[in-house]
Amino acid sequence: MIQRNTLRSALDAALGRSRIVALIGPRQCGKTTLARELVDVDSANYFDLEDPLSLVRLEEPMTALRPLEGLVVIDEVQRRPDLFPILRVLADRRPLPAKFLILGSAAPELLRQSSESLAGRIEFLSMGGFDLEEVGAASLSRHWLRGGFPDSFLAATESDSFIWRRNFITTLLERDLPQWGISIPALTLFRFWSMLAHYHGQIWNAAEFARSLELSQPTIRRYLDILSGAFMVRQLPAWHANLNKRQVKAPKVYLRDTGLLHQLLGIRSEKDLLMSPKCGASWEGYVIEEVLRSVDPDEAYFWATHGGAEIDLVLRKDGRLFGVECKRVDGPRMTPSMQTALDDLELERIAVVYPGPKRFAIANRVEAVPVTSFATEPLFPS
């Protein structure tokens, strides 16, 4: 069993300081498994809103929840947004007999009622599938190909993993989103998601998607926000510096899990991946997700000018500004774009993340960093 010690420690700390903690992330990423380490699934303090018995117990939610003490878990909370006002009342009791851990597969933007009724009482903790630190450096190729969803990563064969991911996409579109009140034909959203996979790592252009799918730009924008809210897509905003240069303003879009990206692109094996024209973009997205988990920045952006200068990530952390480049090469080298970013953005340093084994200096304030090293040393030493 793969241990998720860093995430468990973060969850314990959040529960220690907050009355309500929302552990949010995509379906099937391991939220329930983690919660069951804290509260037994057969306990009266555990409610699974996909279990008919739990739904019956919560027909009178105040009556069911008020007597409970200790930690109470409510799984798949997005199915019952009417619980949020009740949780607010229960969280305001003094002394406080119970704390609540709520698990959700939709981001706060899709759970507007939670952010409105629980403001000041709730702490959000994000969770994804396995990261490279959890699965180990020796599993880099497998992790990149299959992605981090536990059932995909741990599948017995590549075929089993591919089929699991295909079924995951179907279930999300045909069952989960409708249960959240999102009524969009599954085939329409699948076509959009598939097109998005081919634009992975590119600048968002709503007009191009609208023309191709014969839909309005507001509709296309809504589709993008829905997939972002379900943790399937990352919209990486553009960094704007006070420069006399025309800078890109639209966000970049990435599929957050490379396993799902590869499924939508029809990439079944490592050989397929390495031969694919999307190999470089896939690696870029993979590294970005690993960096964001490792660094946990206060803010994250990309930067690009219309003249061609760009850098994959601009990170703000504790008042410091860093850059990250994602390169799938044996020996990263300094590029004009890196020098421009260093000078124009006044970056403290740039890390060029690559698949090789050694960390080494490329130039002043520019360093090559193995993607496998995040577990043992910080990306940006203090």
N, C-alpha and C positions, 0 to 999 in steps of 0.2 A: 504493500500500500504506500502510495506517495504521500508524504507528510507535508502539510501546509503550515509550517511553524510560524513563519513571518506573519501570515495572514491571521492565524489564531492569536498571536500576541497582540496584533493591532485590534482585533475584535474584543479581546479581554480588556484592553485599555479603554476602548470606547464605552464598553458596558460599565466600567468602573466610574466613569465621569458623567454619563448621560442617562436620562430617564428612559429615553426611547432611542434605539439604534436601528437604522434601516440598512441591512446588508443587501445591496442591489447589484445585479449583474445579469447576464443572459441566462436563459433557461439551460439546465443541464451542465452548469459550470462547476457545481459542487457546493452550492449554498446550503442545501438541505443536509448533506453529509456533515458539513462543519457545524451546523446548528444541532445536529443529533449528538455531537460530542458534548454539548452543554446541557441538553434536556432530552431525556429518553422519549422516543416517538410514542410510546404507550402511556406516557405521563399525562395527567389531567392538564398540565401546563403547555401541552403541545397541540397546536391546531394546524392542520393541513387543509387549506381551502379547496383542494382538489379531491378531498376525501368526503364522501356524502355524510359520514358520521360527524365529522367536524362541522359541516354546514348545519346539521341538525342541532348540534350543541350551541351554535352561535345564532340560532333563530331569535333568542333574546340576549343580545351580546352583553349588555350591562349586567344582567343577572349571571351570565356565565363567567365574565371576567373579573367582576368586582371582588369575589372572595379569594381569588388566587394570590399566592405569595411567592416570593423568589423571582426567578426568571421565567417569563412567559414567551413562547415562540409562536408567531403567526406566519405560516408559510404561504407564498403566492398571494400576498396581501392585495395586489392590484385587482383581484377578483371581487373584493368587497371594500370599495372606497368609502362606504357608509360607516366603516369602523373608525375612521380617523377622528371624527369629533368625539367619539366615546373614549378613544385612547387619550385624547387631550384632557378630558375630565379625570380619568384614572391617573394620569401622570402628574396632575396637580395636587394630589392628595398629600397631606402631611400628618403624621410621618408616611413615608412611601412604602407600602407593603410589597410592591412588585415593580420590576422593570420589564420592559418589552423589547424583544428582538423581532423585528418584522423583516421578512424576506420578500424581495420583489424582483420581478423580471422586466420591469419597465423603469426607465430613468425618472427622476423627479419631475421632469418636464411633462411626462405622460401621466404623472400622478399629482396633478395640480392641487387636488384637495388636500393631499398630505402636506405640501409646502405651505398652504394657506392656514390650515387648522392646527398644525403642529409646530408652527414657527417658534423658534426659541426653545423647543423641547426635544427636538430630534437631531441626531447626528447621522449623517450618511457615510457609509463605508462601501467603496466600490470593490467588486470582485470579478475576476475573469477566470478563464481556464488556467491550466497549469502554465507557469512560466518556465523559462530555461533553467533558472536556479533550482526550481523544484524537481524537474525531471533529470537534471544533470547534464554536464557539458558533452558527455559521450552520446547523448540523444539529440544533438543539435539538428542533424539532417532529418531525423524522424519528426521532431517537433515542428520544424519549419514546414515540412510537407503536409503533415496531418493536422497541424494546429493544436490548440491547447485544451479543447473540450475533452474531459477525461475518457469518455467512451470512445471517442475517435482516436485519441492518442494510444490508448491501451488495447485497441482492437487486435485480434489475433493475426489478421492479415491486412494487406493494403486494400484488398477488395472489401473486406468487412468494414474498414474505416471509411472508405468512400461511400458505401451504402448507408452507413449510419449518418453521415453528413447530408446525403441526399434526403433521407427521411426527416432529419432535423429541419431542413429548409421547408419541406412540404408541411410538416406539422405546425411550424411557426406561421406560415401563410394561411393555412386552411383552418387551423383550430385556435391558436393562441391569440393572434391579432383580433379575430372576431370576438373572442371572449373579453378582450379589453375594450370592446365597443368600436373597433376600427373596421368599417364596412367597405373594403376595397376588394374587387375580384382578385382571387389568388393569382390567376394567370397574368393579370395586368401588373401586379406588384413583382411577380417573378421575372417578367420581361425587363422591368426597370432594374431590378437587382442584378440580373445577368449583364445588362448593358453597363451598369456601374462597375462590375468586375473588370470589364475591358477598359475602363477609364481609371482604374485603381492607381493612385499616386499622381493624378493629373489635376489641373486647375478646374474647379467646378464651373460648368457652363450650362445653366438651366435652359437656355434657348436651344442648344443643340439637342438636349434630351427631349425637349418639348416637340421639336420638329420630327425627330426620329420616331417617337411614340405617339405622335398626333394628339398631344394633350396640351393643356395650358401651362404656362410657366408656374403659376401659383399651385396647380395640382402637382407638378413635378417637385416643387419645393416641399410640399406637404409629404410626398412619398419619401423624400430624403430625410426629413425630420422624423418620420415614423421609424425608419430603419435605424437612425441614430439613437432614438429613444429606446429601441429594443437592444441596444449595444451591438448592433451588427456593423455599423458604419461610424467612422471617426471623421468629423469635419475639422480639419486643422486650419485655424485662421491665419491670415497673413499678418506679418509684423510690419508696422509702418514706422519708419525712421524719418526724422526731419532732414531730408536730403533734397538736393536739386536734381533728383532722378525720378523718372516715372517708375513707380513700384506697383507690383501686382496687388490687387485688393481682394479678389475673390479667394475663398478657401480652397485647399486641396481636399480631396476625398479619398479615403482608404477603407477597405474592408478590414475590420479589426482582427479577425481570425484568418490566418493564411490557409488553414484547412478548408474553410468555407469558400475562400477565394479560389482555391485550386479546384474544388468541386464544381463551382460555377463555370470555370474555364475548361473543364474536362481534363485536368491534369491528374493522372492516377498514380504516377510513380516518380521517383527521384530523377530517373532518366528523362521522363516527360518534362519535368520542371526545369532541369538544366538546359534542355533544348528549346524551351519555350521563349518566345520574344518578350514575355512578361516576367522572365526570371529576375531581372534587375529591379523592376517595380515591386515584385513580391518580396524580395530581400529588403528593400527599403521599408516597406510597411512592417515587415517582421521586426526589424531592428528598432523602428520607432516605438512599437508597442513594448519591446523589452526595455528600452531606455526610459520610457515614461514610467514604467513600473519600478524600475531601479532607482531613478533619481527622485520621483514624486515631486516634480517642480511646482512652483506656485502658478506659473503660466507657461504655456507651450504654443509656439507658432512655427511657421516656416517663413522664409524671406526670399523674395525674387524681384528683380527689376525687369523692365521690358527690354533692357539692353543685354540680358542674358546672365547676369550675375545672380546666384542663388545659393541658399544653404538649406539643408533638409529640415533642421530643427533649430529654433532659437528658444532657449530655456531661461526663464527667470527663477532664481532660487535664492532665498534669503538676501535679496537685494543685489545679487550678482547675475551677470548675463553671460551665457555660454552658447556655443554653437555645436551642432552635431552633424556630421556627414556620414551617410551610409554607403559603403563601397564593398561590392563583392569582387575583390581583387586580392591577389597574393601579396602585393607590396604597395600599399597606398602611397600616393605622392601629393605634394603640394599642388594646388590648382589656382589659377587666377581668381576664380570665384571665392575661394577660401580667403585669399589675401584681401580681396575687396570687402568681404564680410567682416574680417578682423578690423579693417581700417574704418569702414563706414559705420558699422554698428558698435564699434568700440567693445568688442567681445573680450572677455577675460582670457578665454582660450577656446580652442576647437578640438573636439575628439572625433577622429575618423574611425568609425566602428566597422570592423572587417572580420572575416571568418578565420583569420590566421591565429597562430598560437602565442605570438610575442607582442608585448607592449614596447613601443619605441617612439622616440621623438622624430617628427618629420621636419619640423621647422620651429622657429621661435613661437611658442604658445600654441603649437599644433602637434598633436600626438596621435599615433595609431593605437587603437585599443581593441583587443579581441572581444567579440560579443560574449564569449564564454567566461570572461573574467569578472563579470558584474557581481557574482556571488562572493568573491574573495577580496575585491578591492573596489573602492568607489570610482565611478567614471571620472569625476572631477575632484581630485584630492584637495583638501582645504589648505 
